[in-house]
Amino acid sequence: MPSRGNERVLVVEDNERIRDVSCTILADLGYRIEAVDSADEALARIASGSRFELVFSDVVMPGLIPDSR
């Protein structure tokens, strides 16, 4: 049996289906999950003092990179 986690993970994903699957898999592996759907919400959670051992994030989030045009 593979080892199981118990760390607190912040999942940041704007696609609901991908976020749900990611959370389900991580929770099944024993991790404690908190999920948000935007980078702004993730930064607000961290700024509020919430502590996470890992941030599991989408690579490209809307609004993170300014329009370069």
NORJO-V456174 format. One record per pair of residues at least 6 apart in sequence whose C-alpha atoms are under 6 Angstrom apart, sorted by the first residue. I is the first residue (numbers start at 1). GAP is how many residues later the second one is. If there is no record, write none. Layout:
I_GAP + I_GAP
This chain:
4_25 + 4_26 + 5_25 + 5_26 + 6_24 + 6_25 + 7_24 + 7_46 + 8_24 + 8_25 + 8_44 + 8_45 + 9_24 + 9_43 + 9_45 + 9_46 + 10_24 + 10_25 + 10_45 + 11_24 + 11_45 + 11_46 + 12_24 + 12_25 + 12_45 + 13_6 + 13_24 + 13_45 + 14_23 + 14_24
